[in-house]
């Protein structure tokens, strides 16, 4: 796991990560996590099969995934080897020419957008260590200098922080210095959701963090996350994950948002 250190990299990416292990499980469910990331499948196995909502998808060796509002079901090879780069949402349009909403609930083969990702995949596959891959990605990003407006940085901060403060569109617009109408357009461009939907999504993400990392009661978590009551919390949680908060708590893995099945 790597957190960027330079000022420029911090405005573009949140982190890089790598998973390379034989695992005792073959199936994985990933509930919506509120991240935008590129994932490189560096394993030598057949492509990973996935299902999002009613769509069955064969994942590419290099794909991008946006803000999902449905769980992702994966059928994994015995030895899987993934390298990932989590982007700040507003950086996506600068890098790929299309807004992040285009990748919501639909992992897209990046080589279809830019054939140079074939070369980048091979560079990552040919080196031996995680640190070498980090150096390759940092160099790739630094060769694509972009200017991020301070308002965009404020919006990034809101999109990614699991804060618990109750917000309205008006108060949020004032916080990031956008008009309510312009804010609605920006949130849709970045997430594929309207503002009301995304404010509910924010409550859900805050609740996931508490369910995963604490032993607090679900009633307490519901109120802490600004749901009207536990019933409203359970309905909203299930709408995004297709399971109840209690089912997630009983089956969660070490990694937040991930559930492993044999």
N, C-alpha and C positions, 0 to 999 in steps of 0.2 A: 504494500500500500504506500502511495506517495502523495503528499500534499505539495502543491507548487510553492516555490519560494520567492521567485522574482515578481515584481509588481505587475509586469505585463502578463505573465502566465496566470497570475491570480485573477485577472479580469476575463480570462478565456476559459479555463478549466477549474473544476473543483478538486479532482483527484485522478490518480491512475491506480489500477489494481491488477492483480494476477491470481489466478487459481490454476494449479497444476497438481492434480492428485488422483490416484485411483480411489474411488469412493464406494462404500457399501450400498449406495442407493442408485437407482437408475432413472427415477422420475422426480421432477422438481416442479413446484408451483411457486411462482413469484407474484405476489400481490402488488398492486400499484404502489410505487415508491416515490413518485414525483421527481424523477431524474431524467436527464437526456444524456445518452451515452453511446459511444461507438464501441463495439465489441469485435475483437479479432479472435476467431476460432483457429488456434494454432495446432490443434491436434491432427493426427494422421488418420482419423476415423471418417466414416461417412458423415454427411451433413446432419446436423441436429434437427429433429422434427419438433415442431412447436404448434400450439393451438392457442389462439387469442379470440375470446368470444366464440363465434361459430366458424372462424377462419382457421384452416389448417395450412401451415406455412413451413417450408423447408428453409432453414436459416442459411444465409450465405456465409462464406468464410470471413467476410468483413461487412458488418451491417450496423445501422444506426437505429436506435429505438428512442422514441420521445415519451411524453407524459401519457402513460397508459391509464385507462379507466376500467380495464378488465384485467383479471389475473392472466398470467402467461403460464401455460403448461408446457413443460419440456420433457422430452425423452432423451436422456443423456447416454453417451458412450461410456464404456467401463472406465476409460482414462480420458478425462476431459482437460483441456488446456486452453483457458481463455485469458486474454489480456484486454482490459477495458480502460476507456478514457471518459470520464464524466465531464461534460461541457456545461458552462452556464448557458441558459436558454437563449439569451439575446445574441450570443456569439455565433449561433448556428447559421443564421441568415448571412452573416458576413463571410463565413467560411464556405458555405455550400450553395448560396444563392437562392435558397428557399427557406421559408420560416419553419420553426420547429414543429408547428402543428401538423405538417405534412408527414411526420413520423410517429404521430400518436396512434397507438393500437395497431401499428403496422411496421414491423421491422423491415427496413429498406436496404437492399444490396447497394453498398456505396460505390462499387465499381460501375454501376449503371449511371451514377451521377458524374463520376470522374474516374477514368481508366487508370489514373496514377495510383489509385489505392491498391491495385495489384502489386505494384512495385513496393509500396509501403508495407503491405502484408509480408512479402518475401524478405524485406529487411528485418522485420521483427522476428520472423521464423528462423532466420539464419543465425542470429546471435544467441548466446547461451544464458544470459542472466536477465533478471528483471531490471536491474539498474541500467544495463545497456539498452533495453527497450525504452526506458524512461528518457534516456539521452536522445534516442532517435525521435521520439514524439516531441520532445521539447524543441529540438532543432527544426522539425517540420512546422510546428506552430509559430516559432519565432521568424520563420521565413515568410509568414503570411501576416504581416503587421496590419492590424486593424485599429481603428479609433473607436472607443466605446464612450458614449456620452454619459456624463454623470447621472442623468435621469435614468438611463438604462441600468447603471450599476445599482441605483436605489431599487429599481424594479426587480432586478436579479435577487437582491437581498430579501425582498418580500417573498418572491416566488419560492425561495429555497429554505428559508428559516421556518422551523416548526414552532412559531410563536403562538401564544394562546389568547392574545388580545382580540376581543370582539371587534370586527371591522365592518363598515358599510362601504359601498362604492364611493360615496362622497368623501369619507375620511381617508380612504386609501388614495384617492385621486389627489387630495391635498398633501398627503405624505410624500408622494413621488412627483408632485408638481405637474400632473397631467390634468386635462379636463376629463370629466367622467366619460364622455363619448370616446375620446382618444384612448383613455385607459382601457375601455372595453375592447377596442380594436387591438390594442397591444397584447392584452391577455389572451384573446382568441388567437392571435398570430403566433404566440409562444406556446400555447397549451392545447388549442383546439376546443377550449371550453369558454362559455360566456362567463362574465364576472360572478354572477350568482352561483353558477356551478363550481367555479374555482374556489370561492370562499368556503363552500361546503367541503371541497376536496382538501383545503387547508385544515379544516377541523378534523377531518378523517386522518390526515397525516400526523397531526399532533397526537391523536388518540392511538394510532398504531405505535408510536414511539413509547407511550406510556404502557400500553398493553404488553409490549415486548420487553420492556426494561424494568418494570415495577410489578409489585404484587398488590397494587391498589385495587379496590373493588371497581367493577365496571360502572356502577352508579357514580362513584367518585370521578372516574375518568370521563364519563359522559359530561358531567357538569364542568370539570376542569377544561374540557375541550369546547365548551360553549354550545353543546347540544341542549335542546329543550328538556330532554329527559332520557333515561336509559333506552326506552323504546325507540325514540328517534335516532339515537346513536346506533343501536343494533341494526335498524333498517338501512341507515346510510352506509354503515360498515359492510353489510352484506351486499348492498348494491354495487360496491366497488370490488369486493373480494369473492363473492359467492359463498362465503362462510360467515359464521357469527364471530364476534370478538372472542368468546370463550373457546370456540373451536380453534381459532388461531393460537390462542395462548397455550392450548393443550398440545398442539402439533408443531409449533414454531421450531426452527433450527437456531443455531448460534447466530447466523447472519440475519439481521432484521429484514423482514419482508419475504423471507424464503422458507418454504416448507419442503422437506425431503420425504420421499416415499420409497419403499423398497421395490 
